[in-house]
Amino acid sequence: MQDPRQDFRQDFSGKVVLVTGGATGIGRAAALAFGRRGATVVIAGRRQAEGAKAVADLAAIGARAEFISADLTLPAAIDRLHGTIGDTHGRLDIAFNNAGYQEPRAPIAEQDSALYDRVFDTNVKSVYLSLQHQIRLMARQGKGAIVVNTSVSGLRNPNPGLALYSASKAALISLTRSAAMEYAEQGIRINAVAPGRVVTDMMLASKIMDMSAVAAGLPLRRMGQPEEVAEAVVWLASDAASFVVGHVLCTDGGFMAL
């Protein structure tokens, strides 16, 4: 089998890639995957120590990378982030909008409006505002690719107690598809990944105690790894997916096929 890193369509040399929430989990795996393929990677998020470690790991494989501290729930921080990228690099070729938040499990009647704001500000509003900046930067070049991290929970809610997370991801899928249709003609391809049961800090924090039982319920009979989702992100962002627009790629071990 051909190593995908040898595929010229997945060569990101000379390209600038933004990964939000790129210090840990799927974001970190994606940052490393882009870096291995020659990209200059900008990692944005709130976790400064983890961000510095991710940059060091990228440097260790010969990749150029930087971490920009940004609370993506704040519009001013989103403005600064994309302004810095434009000023420093003069371009943005690829964006992976990955940052997200999942609320503590609780029935709807036990949740409050502050929690609603936190979930939707992180998962939807931040992407909405980021898309505006990313599209403007890419429109100058006449080309670009954006991938949004959603969830199978936005397509089918399997998680009682996580209504806000699921609703926000459903909104994000709709937003992604709308943006994709609006900007495809300008050469900007916008798609999404929808991970399923992937072992990340967020999943572990959701207090799923019996991972083996969860894995047994999937057709592949195992949990997914962040690196597997990262490869899907890289493919969607690459020229190998040049005819793919407005698609939601489920990286879920077969969950949506059940």
Long-range contacts (C-beta under 8 A, 24 or more apart in sequence): 4-231, 4-234, 4-235, 5-36, 5-37, 7-238, 7-240, 9-238, 9-239, 9-240, 9-242, 10-37, 10-234, 10-235, 10-238, 10-239, 10-240, 11-37, 11-38, 12-37, 12-38, 12-39, 12-93, 12-94, 12-238, 13-37, 13-38, 13-39, 14-38, 15-39, 15-40, 15-93, 15-94, 16-40, 16-42, 16-85, 16-89, 16-91, 16-92, 16-93, 16-94, 17-41, 17-42, 17-93, 17-94, 17-95, 17-96, 17-237, 18-42, 18-44, 18-81, 18-85, 18-92, 18-94, 18-95, 18-96, 18-134, 19-43, 19-44, 19-95, 19-96, 19-98, 20-44, 20-45, 20-70, 20-72, 20-95, 20-96, 20-97, 20-98, 20-99, 20-126, 20-130, 21-45, 21-72, 21-98, 21-99, 21-100, 21-149, 22-51, 22-54, 22-96, 22-98, 23-47, 23-50, 23-51, 23-53, 23-54, 23-67, 24-50, 24-54, 24-200, 24-201, 25-200, 25-201, 25-202, 25-226, 26-98, 26-149, 26-195, 26-198, 26-200, 26-226, 26-229, 26-230, 26-233, 27-96, 27-98, 27-99, 27-149, 28-54, 28-57, 28-226, 29-225, 29-226, 29-227, 29-229, 29-230, 30-96, 30-98, 30-229, 30-230, 30-233, 30-234, 31-58, 31-65, 32-57, 32-58, 32-61, 32-63, 32-230, 33-227, 33-230, 33-231, 33-233, 33-234, 34-63, 34-94, 34-234, 34-237, 35-61, 35-63, 35-64, 35-65, 36-61, 36-63, 37-234, 38-63, 39-63, 39-93, 39-94, 40-64, 40-65, 40-89, 41-65, 41-66, 42-66, 42-68, 42-85, 42-89, 43-67, 43-68, 44-68, 44-69, 44-70, 44-72, 44-81, 44-99, 45-69, 45-70, 45-72, 45-99, 46-70, 46-71, 46-72, 72-99, 72-122, 72-126, 72-130, 73-118, 73-121, 73-122, 73-125, 73-126, 75-129, 78-126, 78-129, 78-130, 78-133, 79-133, 81-133, 82-130, 82-133, 82-134, 82-137, 85-137, 86-137, 91-137, 91-140, 91-141, 92-134, 92-137, 92-138, 92-144, 93-138, 93-141, 93-143, 93-144, 93-145, 94-144, 94-145, 94-146, 94-147, 94-237, 95-130, 95-134, 95-144, 95-145, 95-146, 95-147, 96-146, 96-147, 96-149, 96-233, 96-237, 97-126, 97-127, 97-130, 97-131, 97-134, 97-146, 97-147, 97-148, 97-149, 98-149, 99-126, 100-149, 100-202, 101-165, 102-162, 102-165, 102-202, 102-205, 102-206, 103-162, 103-164, 103-165, 105-159, 105-160, 105-161, 105-162, 105-206, 105-207, 106-161, 107-160, 107-161, 108-163, 111-163, 111-164, 115-164, 116-164, 119-164, 119-165, 119-168, 120-164, 120-168, 120-171, 123-165, 123-168, 123-169, 123-171, 123-172, 124-168, 124-171, 124-172, 124-175, 127-172, 127-175, 128-175, 131-175, 131-179, 131-190, 135-179, 135-183, 135-188, 138-186, 138-187, 138-188, 139-183, 139-186, 139-188, 142-186, 142-187, 143-187, 143-188, 144-187, 144-188, 144-189, 145-188, 145-189, 145-190, 145-191, 145-236, 145-237, 145-238, 145-241, 146-179, 146-188, 146-189, 146-190, 146-191, 147-190, 147-191, 147-192, 147-193, 147-233, 147-236, 147-237, 148-172, 148-175, 148-176, 148-190, 148-191, 148-192, 148-193, 149-192, 149-193, 149-195, 149-233, 150-176, 150-192, 150-193, 150-194, 150-248, 151-194, 151-195, 151-196, 152-194, 152-195, 152-196, 152-250, 152-252, 152-255, 152-256, 154-194, 155-194, 155-248, 155-250, 155-256, 156-256, 158-255, 159-206, 162-206, 169-194, 173-248, 176-246, 176-248, 177-246, 177-248, 180-245, 180-246, 181-245, 181-246, 184-245, 184-246, 189-236, 189-241, 189-242, 189-244, 189-245, 190-245, 190-246, 191-236, 191-241, 191-244, 191-245, 191-246, 191-247, 191-248, 191-249, 192-247, 192-248, 192-249, 193-229, 193-232, 193-233, 193-236, 193-248, 193-249, 193-250, 193-251, 194-248, 194-249, 194-250, 194-251, 194-252, 194-256, 195-224, 195-229, 195-251, 195-252, 196-224, 196-250, 196-251, 196-252, 196-253, 196-255, 196-256, 197-223, 197-224, 197-252, 197-253, 197-255, 198-223, 198-224, 198-225, 198-226, 198-228, 198-229, 198-251, 199-223, 199-224, 199-225, 199-226, 200-226, 217-258, 218-252, 218-253, 218-254, 218-255, 219-253, 219-254, 219-255, 219-257, 219-258, 220-253, 220-254, 222-253, 223-253, 224-251, 224-252, 224-253
